[in-house]
Amino acid sequence: MAASVSARLMKMITVSLSERLAAEGFAPSVPPEGLTSAEPGKRYPRYRREWFASPEDSDTQLRRVVEAYMLRGNGGSVGLEGRARLMAEPVARMRAELSAEALESNAKARLLGCLESVQFGFFRHPSYPGQATVWISVEGDVDYGVNQIIDMMRGSVVQWFEQRASLAQLVELARMPNLTNPDRSNPDPARLRDVVILALSQGQAQEAVSLMEWYLQRDLFHKFDSLERATAFDAEMSVRFTEYARLRGGGSVS
């Protein structure tokens, strides 16, 4: 039965990835609320999602996550894709408390606490990341498929994480368009808000204020944002963070 074959392959892939990623500092983790680990209610799920996370960095409050997504194909084959995620629990907690009016208009479609994510395939095929999907049809292909994912991670994905390893780097990126987004003219409104929240959670109010003042002075916004939404977010940050409110009320910050 094709479904049982794919189920066996998915289990073998998960075991192999767990072993290989442990050597890279990633341990198996439960996907957060909002992401299902497998197609619900099925003996042989059509898809599975496995999470592997690094420990939270005590200085930045960031966690690196590698997500493996497995999809059943024809004849019991399994398509394997990788995704890198940068997570921050303080951002998730704060976002859950904010009003819808203060967030980007597509906020409900985003994963709480995920500052940014990228498919591994983006680095090989920026316009069609799915072309980098690794297809595994027989047990003998499992090691080959996992090796492909590990090779991608050790190259471009590690570099992607390293470019987001500090608050200073994230603040700089927050001012730029997200290259995985069709809008290459405006900053990613979700990433920008998340970086502001992260800065405030680290006691870096000056960084948060400088970023928001720069953003509020822009003439254009991403289609999921607006001056009204950004202003509402700014106001809610002032309510929650005294130092942010003091700096925002004390005149222009460069």
N, C-alpha and C positions, 0 to 999 in steps of 0.2 A: 504494500500500500504506500503510495507516494507520500501521504501525510506523515506516516510513521517514519519513513526514511528521512524526511526533512527534520522531524523532531529529534531523531538520533543525531543527525549532523549538527543541529543547533546546540545540543548538549555538549558534543565534542568540541565545537568551536568555543563555547563558553569556558570549558575546562582549560583549553589551550590558552585562550586569551588571559584567563585569570593567572596562570603561571607566568606568562610572558610579561604581563603588565605589572605584576608584583615586583619584578626586577627593575622596573622603571619608576617605582614608588607609588603605584596606584593599587588600591585594594577594592574588592567588590563592595558595592554600596547599593542601597535601595533607591530607585528613582523617586524623586519628590512627588508630592501631590500635584496632579496635572499631567503626569506622564504614566501611562500604563506599561507594566513590565511585559505583558503578553496580551494577545487578543483574548478578551474575556469570554468565559463560558465555553471554551473549546478544549477537548481532550488533546488535540493536536493543533495548537495555535498557528495561524497563518503568519504571524510575526512575533518576534521577541525583541526586547530591548534590555540590554545589560549595561549597568553603570559601574565605572571604576573611578574612584576619587582619591586624590592626594589628601593628606592631612591639612587642616586649615592652617594657613600661615599666621602666626601669632601677631606679627606686625601689620600685615595688610588686611587680615580677615578674609583672604581669598582662598578658594579651593579650585584646583584644576581637576577637570572631569573629562574622562574619555567615555563616550557613549558608543556602544556597538549595537547596530540595528540589523537584525536578521529577518529576511523576508522569504517565504516559501515561493519557489518558482515552479516551472513545469517539470514534471517527472520526479518531484521530490528534491530538486536542487535548491540551494539556499544562496541568496544574494546577501553579501556582507558589506556594510558601510560603516564608516567611522565618523564621529562628530566630536569636536572639542568644545567644551563649555567652560566659561569662567564664572564661578558662582561666589556669592557673598550672602551669608545668612542675615547680617544686619540690614542689607538692602531688601531682602524678602520680607522681613518683619515690618519695616517702615512702609514699603509699598502697600502692604495689606491694610494699612491704616489710612491711606490717603484717599481723598475723594476722587471719583471718576473724572471730574472737571479739571483736576490738577495734573492728570496723566495724559499721555498720548492717546489718541482716539482708538487705537487698536490694542490697548493695554491688556485686555482680557485674553487676547490670543498669545500673549507672551508668558514665559515661565518665570514665576516669581524668583527673584534673586539671581537670575542669569544675566550678567552684564552684557555678554556677547557670546555667540557661538558660530562655528564654521564647520562645514562638511570637509572631511579630509580631501574629497575629490575636487574641491574648489582650487586647490593648489596645482592640480594637474589639468583640470578642464574648467576654468573659471566660469564659462558660460553654461556648461552642462556638467555639474559636479557628479551627477548620477552615472556618467560614463566610467567613473573610477570604481564602480561597484565590482566587488570580487565575487564571482560565481563559483560555488563549490558543489559538485555533483556526486562525488564519492568520498568515502572516508579517507582515501589516500591523498585527497586534495586539501584536507583540513590544514595541515602544516603550511602548505604553500599559501593558502588564503590568509591565514593568520600572519605569516611573514610579510605579506603585502601590506597589511594594516600597520604592523610594527614598523616597517620601513618608512611608511608615510609619516608615522608619528615621530620617529627619531629625526626626521628631516624638517620639513616645513612646519609641522604642527608644534614641535618643540620651540622652534623659532617664534611662532605665533604666540605661544605662552610667554616666552621670554620678553617679547615686546610689550607685555601687559603685566609685568612682574612688580611694578611699583605704582603708587598713587600718582607720582609725577608723570609717568608714562601714560597712565589712563586719562589724566587731565588733558594732556596734549592730544591724545586720540579723540577725546570727547568733542574737540573743536573741529574735527574733520568728518567728512562723509564716511560711512561704512561701505567698504568696497564690495561687500556681498549684497548690498542693497541696490535696487534699480536707481534710486535717487543718489546721484554722484555730486550733487551741488550743495546739499544741506547736511548738517550733522544729524546723526541718528538720535532722535528725541528721547528714546528709551535709555540708550547708553549714557547720554548726557545727564539725565536725571539720576541714574544709578550712580554715576561717578560723584555727583553732588552729595547724594546720601552717604556714600562710602567715605567721602572726605569728612563730612560732619561726624560720622560714627567714629572716626579716628581723631577727632578734635582739631581738624584742619579747616576751621571755618573760613579763614582767609582764602584758601584755595577754592572753596565752594562758592563764596561770594564773587570772587573774580570771574569764575566761569559763568555764573548766572548773569552777572552784569553784562558781560560780553554777549551772551546769548540774547538777552532781552533787547539789546541795541540793534539786532539784525533786522534787515528789511524783509527777508524771506525765511520761511520755515518749511520743514518737511511736510508732506501732505497729511501726515498723521498728527501734526502739531499746529499750534497757532499762538499768536501773541497772548490771547486770552488764557489759553491753557498754561502757557509758560508763566504768566503773571500769577495765576492761581497757585501753581506749584511753589513759586517764590514766596507767596504769602503764607502758605502752609509750612514751609521751612522756617519762616520767621516765628511762627507760633510755637514750633517745637524746639527750636534751638536759640537760646538767649544770645549767644555770641554772634550767631548769624544775623539776628535781628539788629543787634547793636552796630555791626559793621555795615549792614545795608542802610541803616538810618543815619550813618555818620558821613554820608557823602560818597562821591565816586571812589571806587577802588580800582586801581590799574592792574 
